[in-house]
């Protein structure tokens, strides 16, 4: 577990150096990259992007009222675009910094980035 915590700290530092707000573990209500140790993930570190609460809440509120998947409202499309763009940015930044990363399993971890290790 110490290796995973060290990896999480290194990933968080790399994101901060790149100019992104990044935090170890969950910081509720704070937008940015949340780096956390996940004991079930191979390598054990996930990075998930959090938006301002108002953006996420708007999308959730619309989804709760039911939507036509073929014609998603702009608020949902915007939220999904932000999540996808930030996941891809985090993935590329960490890869450039020497980390072994990939998209996490979407069914289990949503739009998180899976950090499997760093270069020796």
Backbone torsions as a table, in degrees:
resi	resn	phi	psi	omega
1	UNK	NA	-31.6	178.1
2	UNK	-62.1	-37.1	178.4
3	UNK	-62.3	-40.4	179.4
4	UNK	-67.1	-41.4	178.2
5	UNK	-63.9	-40.3	177.9
6	UNK	-63.8	-42.5	178.1
7	UNK	-63.2	-42.2	178.1
8	UNK	-62.0	-43.1	178.8
9	UNK	-62.9	-42.8	179.0
10	UNK	-64.1	-42.7	179.2
11	UNK	-64.1	-42.7	179.1
12	UNK	-61.9	-45.7	179.0
13	UNK	-60.9	-40.3	179.8
14	UNK	-64.2	-39.0	178.8
15	UNK	-69.2	-39.4	177.4
16	UNK	-64.3	-42.9	178.0
17	UNK	-59.9	-32.1	179.4
18	UNK	-78.6	-6.5	177.2
19	UNK	98.1	7.4	178.7
20	UNK	-92.4	144.4	171.2
21	UNK	-69.8	123.7	-177.8
22	UNK	-138.3	143.7	-174.3
23	UNK	-139.1	142.3	173.3
24	UNK	-80.7	136.1	-178.6
25	UNK	63.2	-175.5	-174.4
26	UNK	-83.8	128.2	172.4
27	UNK	-115.1	94.0	-173.5
28	UNK	-55.9	131.1	174.9
29	UNK	78.9	0.8	-179.0
30	UNK	-104.6	120.6	179.4
31	UNK	-72.6	148.2	178.3
32	UNK	139.2	-169.1	-179.5
33	UNK	-86.2	123.8	178.8
34	UNK	-107.3	113.9	-176.8
35	UNK	-100.4	124.6	-176.7
36	UNK	-140.0	149.7	174.9
37	UNK	-81.2	128.5	179.2
38	UNK	-123.8	108.3	-174.1
39	UNK	-63.1	-23.5	-177.9
40	UNK	-88.0	-16.2	-178.6
41	UNK	-84.7	139.1	176.5
42	UNK	-62.3	122.0	-175.0
43	UNK	93.3	-32.7	167.1
44	UNK	83.4	10.9	-179.3
45	UNK	-129.9	132.8	176.3
46	UNK	-124.3	146.3	174.3
47	UNK	-122.9	124.7	-179.4
48	UNK	-124.1	135.9	179.6
49	UNK	-88.5	133.2	176.4
50	UNK	-116.4	133.9	177.6
51	UNK	-93.0	176.6	170.2
52	UNK	-57.9	144.1	-176.7
53	UNK	-57.2	-34.4	-177.2
54	UNK	-63.6	-35.1	178.8
55	UNK	-68.8	-46.1	179.5
56	UNK	-65.8	-41.9	-178.3
57	UNK	-63.4	-40.5	179.7
58	UNK	-60.9	-43.5	179.5
59	UNK	-66.1	-43.3	-179.1
60	UNK	-64.7	-42.7	180.0
61	UNK	-59.3	-42.4	179.3
62	UNK	-66.1	-43.9	-179.5
63	UNK	-61.9	-37.3	-179.8
64	UNK	-63.7	-26.7	179.7
65	UNK	-87.5	-2.3	179.1
66	UNK	84.8	134.2	-180.0
67	UNK	-139.8	158.4	175.0
68	UNK	-84.0	114.7	-178.1
69	UNK	-59.3	-22.5	179.4
70	UNK	-80.7	-13.2	-177.4
71	UNK	-141.9	68.5	-177.0
72	UNK	-69.4	139.6	177.0
73	UNK	-62.8	155.3	-177.6
74	UNK	-56.8	-38.6	-178.2
75	UNK	-61.7	-38.2	178.8
76	UNK	-72.8	-43.9	178.4
77	UNK	-60.3	-41.2	179.5
78	UNK	-63.9	-47.8	179.3
79	UNK	-58.8	-46.1	-179.3
80	UNK	-65.0	-36.7	178.0
81	UNK	-65.7	-44.6	178.1
82	UNK	-59.9	-47.0	-179.5
83	UNK	-60.2	-44.4	-178.9
84	UNK	-66.2	-46.6	-179.5
85	UNK	-62.3	-43.0	-178.2
86	UNK	-71.9	-35.9	175.3
87	UNK	-60.8	-46.7	-179.2
88	UNK	-65.3	-38.1	178.1
89	UNK	-64.9	-46.7	178.8
90	UNK	-60.8	-43.3	179.7
91	UNK	-60.1	-46.7	-178.4
92	UNK	-69.3	-39.1	178.6
93	UNK	-63.1	-45.9	-179.4
94	UNK	-67.6	-38.9	177.4
95	UNK	-62.6	-42.3	179.2
96	UNK	-63.9	-31.4	179.3
97	UNK	-81.2	-1.0	175.6
98	UNK	101.9	11.4	179.4
99	UNK	-90.1	150.3	172.1
100	UNK	-90.4	109.3	-174.9
101	UNK	-131.9	159.6	173.7
102	UNK	-158.3	166.4	173.5
103	UNK	-64.9	136.2	177.1
104	UNK	-73.8	160.2	176.5
105	UNK	-58.3	116.0	-174.5
106	UNK	-63.3	-33.9	-178.9
107	UNK	-68.2	-32.6	-178.3
108	UNK	-93.7	-41.6	-170.6
109	UNK	-120.5	11.3	178.0
110	UNK	63.9	-128.3	-175.8
111	UNK	-100.0	25.8	-178.5
112	UNK	-73.7	158.7	171.5
113	UNK	-101.2	134.6	-178.8
114	UNK	-99.4	117.4	177.6
115	UNK	-97.3	113.1	-175.4
116	UNK	-94.5	-19.1	179.9
117	UNK	169.5	178.9	176.3
118	UNK	-128.4	166.8	179.9
119	UNK	-69.9	142.4	180.0
120	UNK	-66.2	NA	NA
